[in-house]
């Protein structure tokens, strides 16, 4: 099962629907709070990160549903998405520079989700290409991590920003 994308159709359909809805809601929420977000140097990056966290599982789920896609093509496509997540790590390290006065635990809390999601996505891409060590389960983990991180970021952009 871990190596047969066609058996993941229901999972991918459900995840694509949820991720698409969350991505749309995040766009609306960011639009409503855009003035507050733009006033803070750190929040525009967090808003972009939030959208990427929801876009990744949407795109990954849609790729899983493409009929006839070989393991190699699926893995390469997933690796491209993982590279996009690695861009979030770069964005997060830039934000890290501005957060120097803040406690290390807080800074790691901001950077950690991007690192974890990117690593899971990259391992999942390699596992899919090589049809080994867990295959698509890594991608499911990356999608779950991205969605969780996106929800936490959404909370910050919607609620914590108003405190």
C-alpha positions in Angstrom: 0.0 0.0 0.0 2.8 2.4 0.8 4.1 2.2 -2.8 0.8 2.3 -4.8 -0.5 5.8 -5.4 -3.8 4.5 -6.8 -4.6 3.2 -3.3 -4.2 6.7 -1.9 -7.0 8.2 -4.0 -9.5 8.6 -1.2 -6.9 10.0 1.2 -5.7 12.5 -1.5 -9.2 13.5 -2.4 -10.1 14.2 1.2 -6.8 16.1 1.9 -7.1 18.1 -1.3 -10.6 19.3 -0.3 -9.5 20.2 3.2 -6.3 21.9 2.1 -8.1 23.8 -0.7 -10.7 25.1 1.8 -8.0 26.1 4.4 -6.0 27.8 1.7 -9.0 29.8 0.6 -9.9 30.7 4.2 -6.3 31.8 4.9 -6.3 34.1 1.8 -9.5 35.8 3.1 -8.2 36.0 6.7 -4.9 37.5 5.6 -6.8 40.0 3.4 -9.0 41.1 6.4 -5.9 41.6 8.6 -3.5 42.9 5.9 -3.0 46.3 7.5 -2.0 44.8 10.9 0.2 42.1 9.2 2.1 44.7 7.1 2.8 46.9 10.2 4.9 44.1 11.7 8.2 43.2 10.0 7.9 39.5 10.8 4.3 38.8 9.9 4.3 39.2 6.1 6.7 36.3 6.0 4.5 34.3 8.3 1.5 35.0 6.1 3.4 33.7 3.0 4.5 30.7 5.0 0.9 30.0 6.1 -0.3 30.0 2.5 2.5 27.7 1.5 1.7 25.3 4.3 -1.8 24.9 2.9 -0.7 25.0 -0.8 1.7 22.1 -0.3 -0.8 19.4 0.8 -3.2 20.7 -1.9 -0.6 20.3 -4.7 0.7 17.0 -3.2 -2.7 15.5 -3.0 -3.6 16.5 -6.6 -0.3 14.9 -7.8 -1.3 11.7 -6.0 -4.5 11.7 -8.0 -3.0 12.0 -11.4 -3.7 8.8 -13.3 -0.9 6.9 -14.8 1.9 8.9 -13.1 4.9 6.7 -12.5 6.6 6.4 -9.1 9.6 8.3 -10.5 7.5 11.1 -11.9 5.4 11.4 -8.7 8.6 11.4 -6.6 10.3 14.1 -8.8 7.1 16.2 -8.6 7.0 15.8 -4.9 10.7 16.7 -4.7 9.9 20.0 -6.6 7.3 20.7 -3.9 9.8 19.9 -1.2 12.2 22.4 -2.7 9.5 25.0 -2.4 9.2 24.0 1.3 13.0 24.4 1.6 12.4 28.0 0.5 10.3 28.4 3.6 13.3 27.4 5.7 15.3 30.1 3.9 12.6 32.6 4.7 12.5 31.4 8.3 16.2 31.8 8.7 16.0 35.4 7.5 13.2 36.0 10.0 15.5 34.3 12.6 18.0 37.2 12.2 15.3 39.7 13.2 14.2 37.7 16.2 17.7 37.6 17.9 16.5 39.3 21.1 13.7 36.7 21.5 14.2 33.4 23.4 15.8 30.5 21.4 12.7 28.4 22.1 10.4 30.9 20.4 12.7 31.2 17.4 13.0 27.4 17.1 9.2 27.3 17.3 9.0 29.6 14.3 11.6 27.8 12.2 10.9 24.2 13.3 7.7 23.5 11.4 9.2 24.6 8.1 12.3 22.3 8.7 10.2 19.3 9.8 7.8 19.7 6.9 10.6 20.1 4.3 12.5 17.1 5.6 9.4 14.9 5.6 8.6 16.0 2.1 12.1 15.4 0.8 12.3 11.9 2.4 8.9 11.2 1.0 10.0 12.2 -2.5 13.1 10.0 -2.3 11.1 7.1 -0.8 8.6 7.4 -3.6 11.2 7.5 -6.3 13.1 4.5 -4.8 9.9 2.6 -3.8 11.5 2.0 -0.4 11.5 2.8 3.3 7.8 3.8 3.8 7.0 5.4 0.4 4.0 7.6 0.5 3.5 7.5 4.2 6.3 10.1 4.5 4.3 12.4 2.2 1.2 11.9 4.3 3.3 12.9 7.3 4.6 16.0 5.5 1.1 17.0 4.5 -0.2 16.6 8.1 2.8 18.6 9.4 2.2 21.4 6.9 -1.5 21.5 7.7 -0.9 21.7 11.4 1.7 24.4 11.0 -0.6 26.3 8.7 -3.4 26.2 11.3 -1.1 27.4 14.1 0.1 30.2 11.9 -3.5 31.1 11.0 -4.2 31.4 14.7 -1.3 33.9 15.1 -2.4 35.9 12.1 -6.1 36.0 13.1 -6.2 36.1 16.9 -2.8 36.8 18.4 -2.3 39.8 16.1 -5.2 41.5 17.8 -3.7 41.2 21.3 
